[in-house]
Amino acid sequence: MNDLNAVFSHIDDFCQTFLPPWEGHLISSSIKQSNKPSPLSVS
């Protein structure tokens, strides 16, 4: 179970680092995207 927590932690750290610049790229490149709120986190 501890390995699963470590994997989730690494994925969550990646998403927090990667997603803000990626979302900025999507906005500036006019790629259509959904803005629906989700009850789940991306990671």
N, C-alpha and C positions, 0 to 999 in steps of 0.2 A: 504493500500500500504506500509505503514511503516513496518508492520509485515513481508512482503515479503522481504524487504531490510534487515531486521534483520536475517531472515532465510538464505538468500544468504551469508550474512557476516559470519555467523557461519559455513556454509558449506565451504566457501572459506578459513577461518582460519584453519579448520580441514584438508583440502586438502594440504595446505602449510606445515602443520606440519607432516602429515602422508605420503605423497607421496615420499619425498626424501629417507627415510629409506626403504620404500617398494620397490622403484626402485632399490636400492642397494641390497636388498634381491633377487629380480628377477635376477639381473645380476650375483650374486654369486651362485645362485642355478641353473643356466643355463635353466630356463624356457623361452621358446620362447615368444617373444613379438614384437609387431609392433612398428617401429620407425618412422612412418609417421607423419609429422607435421600436426597439426589440427588448423583450424582457430578459434576454440572455446576453452575456458579454461576448465579444467577438472571439476571445480565446476559448 
